[in-house]
Amino acid sequence: MANQKDIWDALSSGLGREWMALRDVYSVLGRVMGLSDSEMGPRWKRNVRNVLQRRKASGEVEWDGSGKYRLTARVDKAAE
């Protein structure tokens, strides 16, 4: 099972500045992390949501209120 740092590393490389539905976030993360659909069960998805919420609170992820997420400019600047 991936830890929060692994999930964030995958999120920050797979999620961009465009709004992305949560189901698409799961798909992108699965590809980035090399996981099959069977490995992305309810526990894994809960962990992803927890990381998104934590990073939302710190200002690194934005949520549109209807299930879409994107990275903030703050993360873009950290990558430079």
DSSP file (Angstrom, degrees, kcal/mol; ACC not computed):
  #  RESIDUE AA STRUCTURE BP1 BP2  ACC     N-H-->O    O-->H-N    N-H-->O    O-->H-N    TCO  KAPPA ALPHA  PHI   PSI    X-CA   Y-CA   Z-CA
    1    1 A M              0   0    0      0, 0.0     2,-0.1     0, 0.0    38,-0.0   0.000 360.0 360.0 360.0 133.9    0.0    0.0    0.0
    2    2 A A        -     0   0    0      1,-0.1     2,-0.1     2,-0.1    45,-0.0  -0.434 360.0-134.0 -72.8 145.2    1.3    3.4   -1.0
    3    3 A N     >  -     0   0    0     -2,-0.1     4,-2.4     1,-0.1     5,-0.2  -0.380  32.2 -93.2 -91.2 177.2    1.9    5.9    1.8
    4    4 A Q  H  > S+     0   0    0      1,-0.2     4,-2.7     2,-0.2     5,-0.2   0.860 125.0  52.7 -61.4 -37.1    0.9    9.6    1.7
    5    5 A K  H  > S+     0   0    0      2,-0.2     4,-2.8     1,-0.2    -1,-0.2   0.922 109.5  48.9 -65.2 -42.8    4.2   10.8    0.3
    6    6 A D  H  > S+     0   0    0      2,-0.2     4,-2.1     1,-0.2    -2,-0.2   0.921 113.2  47.6 -60.8 -44.0    4.0    8.3   -2.5
    7    7 A I  H  X S+     0   0    0     -4,-2.4     4,-2.8     2,-0.2    -2,-0.2   0.922 112.9  48.1 -64.8 -43.4    0.5    9.4   -3.3
    8    8 A W  H  X S+     0   0    0     -4,-2.7     4,-3.3     2,-0.2     5,-0.2   0.916 109.4  52.9 -64.8 -42.1    1.4   13.1   -3.2
    9    9 A D  H  X S+     0   0    0     -4,-2.8     4,-1.1     1,-0.2    -1,-0.2   0.921 113.3  44.1 -58.0 -43.5    4.4   12.5   -5.4
   10   10 A A  H  X S+     0   0    0     -4,-2.1     4,-2.2    -5,-0.2     5,-0.3   0.903 114.4  50.0 -68.1 -41.3    2.2   10.8   -8.0
   11   11 A L  H  X S+     0   0    0     -4,-2.8     4,-3.1     1,-0.2    -2,-0.2   0.936 109.0  50.7 -61.3 -46.9   -0.5   13.5   -7.6
   12   12 A S  H  < S+     0   0    0     -4,-3.3    -1,-0.2     1,-0.2    -2,-0.2   0.752 117.5  40.0 -68.7 -21.8    1.9   16.3   -8.1
   13   13 A S  H  < S+     0   0    0     -4,-1.1    -1,-0.2    -5,-0.2    -2,-0.2   0.739 124.8  36.1 -93.4 -25.2    3.3   14.7  -11.2
   14   14 A G  H  < S+     0   0    0     -4,-2.2     2,-0.4    -5,-0.1    -2,-0.2   0.726 103.8  72.0-100.4 -24.9    0.0   13.5  -12.7
   15   15 A L     <  -     0   0    0     -4,-3.1     2,-0.1    -5,-0.3    55,-0.1  -0.757  64.8-174.2 -94.7 137.2   -2.5   16.3  -11.7
   16   16 A G        -     0   0    0     -2,-0.4    55,-2.6     2,-0.3     4,-0.1  -0.264  43.5 -80.1-114.3-159.1   -2.2   19.5  -13.5
   17   17 A R  S    S+     0   0    0     53,-0.2     2,-0.3    -2,-0.1    56,-0.1   0.533 100.4  91.3 -85.6  -7.8   -3.7   23.0  -13.4
   18   18 A E  S    S-     0   0    0      1,-0.1    -2,-0.3    52,-0.0    53,-0.2  -0.658  91.6 -99.1 -86.7 145.9   -6.8   21.9  -15.3
   19   19 A W        -     0   0    0     -2,-0.3     2,-0.4    51,-0.1    51,-0.2  -0.396  43.4-168.5 -63.1 137.0   -9.8   20.7  -13.2
   20   20 A M  E     -A   69   0A   0     49,-2.2    49,-2.6    -4,-0.1     5,-0.1  -0.996  20.9-120.8-134.3 129.7  -10.0   16.9  -13.0
   21   21 A A  E >>  -A   68   0A   0     -2,-0.4     4,-2.1    47,-0.2     3,-0.7  -0.319  30.1-114.2 -64.6 150.4  -12.9   14.8  -11.8
   22   22 A L  H 3> S+     0   0    0     45,-1.9     4,-2.3     1,-0.3     5,-0.2   0.873 116.4  55.5 -56.4 -41.3  -12.0   12.5   -8.9
   23   23 A R  H 3> S+     0   0    0      1,-0.2     4,-1.7     2,-0.2    -1,-0.3   0.862 109.3  48.1 -62.0 -33.8  -12.6    9.4  -10.9
   24   24 A D  H <> S+     0   0    0     -3,-0.7     4,-2.7     2,-0.2    -1,-0.2   0.840 106.5  56.7 -74.0 -33.5  -10.0   10.7  -13.4
   25   25 A V  H  X S+     0   0    0     -4,-2.1     4,-2.7     2,-0.2     5,-0.2   0.933 107.0  49.9 -59.9 -45.6   -7.6   11.5  -10.6
   26   26 A Y  H  X S+     0   0    0     -4,-2.3     4,-2.5     1,-0.2    -2,-0.2   0.922 111.5  48.6 -58.5 -44.6   -7.8    7.8   -9.6
   27   27 A S  H  X S+     0   0    0     -4,-1.7     4,-2.1     2,-0.2    -2,-0.2   0.927 112.4  47.0 -62.5 -46.5   -7.1    6.7  -13.2
   28   28 A V  H  X S+     0   0    0     -4,-2.7     4,-2.8     1,-0.2     5,-0.2   0.929 113.6  48.5 -62.1 -45.6   -4.1    9.0  -13.6
   29   29 A L  H  X S+     0   0    0     -4,-2.7     4,-2.9     1,-0.2    -1,-0.2   0.904 108.1  54.7 -62.7 -40.9   -2.7    8.0  -10.2
   30   30 A G  H  X>S+     0   0    0     -4,-2.5     5,-3.0    -5,-0.2     4,-0.6   0.917 112.1  43.9 -57.4 -44.2   -3.1    4.3  -11.1
   31   31 A R  H ><5S+     0   0    0     -4,-2.1     3,-0.7     3,-0.2    -2,-0.2   0.940 115.0  47.7 -65.4 -47.7   -1.1    4.8  -14.3
   32   32 A V  H 3<5S+     0   0    0     -4,-2.8    -2,-0.2     1,-0.2    -1,-0.2   0.884 118.5  41.0 -61.6 -39.3    1.6    6.9  -12.7
   33   33 A M  H 3<5S-     0   0    0     -4,-2.9    -1,-0.2    -5,-0.2    -2,-0.2   0.481 110.6-120.5 -90.0  -3.0    1.9    4.5   -9.8
   34   34 A G  T <<5 +     0   0    0     -3,-0.7     2,-0.3    -4,-0.6    -3,-0.2   0.872  58.2 153.8  68.6  38.4    1.7    1.4  -12.0
   35   35 A L      < -     0   0    0     -5,-3.0    -1,-0.2    -6,-0.2     2,-0.1  -0.773  38.8-133.9-103.1 144.8   -1.4    0.0  -10.3
   36   36 A S    >>  -     0   0    0     -2,-0.3     3,-1.0     1,-0.1     4,-0.6  -0.453  32.8-103.7 -84.3 166.1   -4.0   -2.3  -11.7
   37   37 A D  G >4 S+     0   0    0      1,-0.3     3,-1.1     2,-0.2    -1,-0.1   0.865 122.1  57.4 -58.3 -37.0   -7.8   -1.6  -11.2
   38   38 A S  G 34 S+     0   0    0      1,-0.3    -1,-0.3     2,-0.0     3,-0.2   0.751 102.5  54.8 -68.7 -22.4   -7.9   -4.4   -8.6
   39   39 A E  G <4 S+     0   0    0     -3,-1.0     2,-0.8     1,-0.2    -1,-0.3   0.594  93.6  73.7 -83.4 -11.4   -5.2   -2.7   -6.6
   40   40 A M  S << S+     0   0    0     -3,-1.1    -1,-0.2    -4,-0.6   -10,-0.0  -0.500  70.8 152.2-102.1  63.1   -7.2    0.5   -6.4
   41   41 A G     >  -     0   0    0     -2,-0.8     4,-2.4    -3,-0.2     5,-0.2  -0.052  63.6 -77.7 -82.2-173.7   -9.9   -0.6   -3.9
   42   42 A P  H  > S+     0   0    0      0, 0.0     4,-2.2     0, 0.0     5,-0.2   0.847 128.9  52.4 -57.3 -38.6  -11.9    1.5   -1.5
   43   43 A R  H  > S+     0   0    0      2,-0.2     4,-2.2     1,-0.2     5,-0.1   0.928 110.3  47.7 -65.4 -44.3   -9.0    1.8    1.0
   44   44 A W  H  > S+     0   0    0      1,-0.2     4,-2.1     2,-0.2    -1,-0.2   0.924 112.4  49.6 -62.2 -44.7   -6.6    3.1   -1.6
   45   45 A K  H  X S+     0   0    0     -4,-2.4     4,-2.4     1,-0.2    -1,-0.2   0.882 108.8  52.6 -63.6 -38.2   -9.2    5.6   -2.9
   46   46 A R  H  X S+     0   0    0     -4,-2.2     4,-2.4    -5,-0.2    -1,-0.2   0.913 108.2  51.5 -61.8 -42.1   -9.9    6.8    0.7
   47   47 A N  H  X S+     0   0    0     -4,-2.2     4,-2.1     2,-0.2    -2,-0.2   0.895 109.0  50.5 -62.4 -39.9   -6.1    7.4    1.1
   48   48 A V  H  X S+     0   0    0     -4,-2.1     4,-2.6     2,-0.2    -2,-0.2   0.936 110.5  49.0 -62.6 -46.2   -6.1    9.4   -2.1
   49   49 A R  H  X S+     0   0    0     -4,-2.4     4,-2.7     1,-0.2    -2,-0.2   0.889 109.2  53.4 -61.2 -38.9   -9.0   11.5   -0.9
   50   50 A N  H  X S+     0   0    0     -4,-2.4     4,-2.4     2,-0.2    -1,-0.2   0.913 109.6  47.5 -62.1 -42.5   -7.2   12.1    2.5
   51   51 A V  H  X S+     0   0    0     -4,-2.1     4,-2.7     2,-0.2     5,-0.2   0.925 111.8  50.7 -64.6 -43.9   -4.1   13.3    0.7
   52   52 A L  H  X S+     0   0    0     -4,-2.6     4,-1.9     1,-0.2    -2,-0.2   0.924 112.1  47.1 -59.2 -44.5   -6.2   15.6   -1.5
   53   53 A Q  H  X S+     0   0    0     -4,-2.7     4,-2.1     2,-0.2    -1,-0.2   0.905 112.3  49.4 -65.4 -41.2   -8.0   17.1    1.5
   54   54 A R  H  X S+     0   0    0     -4,-2.4     4,-1.3     1,-0.2    -2,-0.2   0.927 113.9  45.2 -63.1 -44.5   -4.8   17.6    3.4
   55   55 A R  H  <>S+     0   0    0     -4,-2.7     5,-2.4     1,-0.2     6,-1.3   0.780 109.0  57.3 -72.7 -25.7   -3.1   19.3    0.5
   56   56 A K  H ><5S+     0   0    0     -4,-1.9     3,-1.0    -5,-0.2    -1,-0.2   0.919 106.0  50.0 -65.4 -43.4   -6.3   21.4    0.0
   57   57 A A  H 3<5S+     0   0    0     -4,-2.1    -2,-0.2     1,-0.2    -1,-0.2   0.818 111.0  49.0 -64.4 -30.9   -6.0   22.6    3.5
   58   58 A S  T 3<5S-     0   0    0     -4,-1.3    -1,-0.2    -5,-0.1    -2,-0.2   0.504 117.6-112.2 -88.4  -3.7   -2.3   23.6    2.9
   59   59 A G  T < 5S+     0   0    0     -3,-1.0    15,-0.3    -4,-0.5    -3,-0.2   0.575  89.6 109.1  88.9   9.4   -3.2   25.4   -0.3
   60   60 A E  S   <S+     0   0    0     -5,-2.4    12,-1.9    -6,-0.1     2,-0.4   0.666  78.5  40.4 -91.7 -17.4   -1.5   23.0   -2.7
   61   61 A V  E    S-B   71   0A   0     -6,-1.3     2,-0.3    10,-0.2    -2,-0.3  -0.983  70.3-149.9-131.1 141.1   -4.7   21.6   -4.2
   62   62 A E  E     -B   70   0A   0      8,-3.2     8,-1.6    -2,-0.4     2,-0.4  -0.859   6.0-159.0-108.5 148.8   -7.9   23.4   -5.1
   63   63 A W  E     -B   69   0A   0     -2,-0.3     6,-0.2     6,-0.2   -44,-0.0  -0.986  11.5-151.3-124.9 135.4  -11.4   21.8   -5.0
   64   64 A D        -     0   0    0      4,-2.1     5,-0.1    -2,-0.4    -1,-0.1   0.460  44.6-110.1 -88.9   0.9  -14.3   23.2   -7.0
   65   65 A G  S    S+     0   0    0      3,-0.3     4,-0.1     1,-0.0    -1,-0.0   0.344 106.1  71.8  90.2  -6.9  -17.0   22.0   -4.6
   66   66 A S  S    S-     0   0    0      2,-0.2     3,-0.1     0, 0.0    -3,-0.0  -0.019 121.9 -75.9-133.0  32.6  -18.4   19.3   -7.0
   67   67 A G  S    S+     0   0    0      1,-0.3   -45,-1.9   -46,-0.1     2,-0.4   0.656  92.0 119.5  90.2  16.2  -15.7   16.6   -7.1
   68   68 A K  E     -A   21   0A   0    -47,-0.2    -4,-2.1   -46,-0.1    -3,-0.3  -0.928  37.5-172.8-117.2 143.8  -13.0   18.2   -9.3
   69   69 A Y  E     +AB  20  63A   0    -49,-2.6   -49,-2.2    -2,-0.4     2,-0.3  -0.884   8.6 171.8-130.0 157.5   -9.5   19.0   -8.2
   70   70 A R  E     - B   0  62A   0     -8,-1.6    -8,-3.2    -2,-0.3   -53,-0.2  -0.972  36.4 -99.8-158.0 159.1   -6.4   20.7   -9.6
   71   71 A L  E     - B   0  61A   0    -55,-2.6   -10,-0.2    -2,-0.3     2,-0.2  -0.475  39.4-126.2 -75.3 152.5   -3.0   21.8   -8.4
   72   72 A T    >>  -     0   0    0    -12,-1.9     4,-1.3    -2,-0.1     3,-0.8  -0.489  24.7-105.5 -92.4 168.8   -2.5   25.4   -7.4
   73   73 A A  H 3> S+     0   0    0      1,-0.2     4,-2.3     2,-0.2     5,-0.2   0.776 117.1  71.1 -62.5 -26.1    0.1   27.8   -8.7
   74   74 A R  H 3> S+     0   0    0    -15,-0.3     4,-1.5     1,-0.2    -1,-0.2   0.890  99.0  46.0 -58.4 -40.8    1.9   27.3   -5.4
   75   75 A V  H <> S+     0   0    0     -3,-0.8     4,-1.3   -15,-0.2    -1,-0.2   0.890 109.0  55.6 -70.1 -39.2    2.8   23.8   -6.4
   76   76 A D  H  X S+     0   0    0     -4,-1.3     4,-0.6     1,-0.2     3,-0.3   0.906 108.4  48.1 -58.2 -42.2    4.0   25.0   -9.8
   77   77 A K  H >< S+     0   0    0     -4,-2.3     3,-0.6     1,-0.2    -1,-0.2   0.839 106.7  56.7 -68.9 -33.0    6.4   27.5   -8.2
   78   78 A A  H 3< S+     0   0    0     -4,-1.5    -1,-0.2     1,-0.2    -2,-0.2   0.795 103.7  54.9 -67.6 -27.2    7.7   24.8   -5.9
   79   79 A A  H 3<        0   0    0     -4,-1.3    -1,-0.2    -3,-0.3    -2,-0.2   0.689 360.0 360.0 -79.2 -19.1    8.7   22.7   -8.9
   80   80 A E    <<        0   0    0     -4,-0.6    -1,-0.2    -3,-0.6    -2,-0.1   0.486 360.0 360.0 -72.4 360.0   10.7   25.5  -10.5
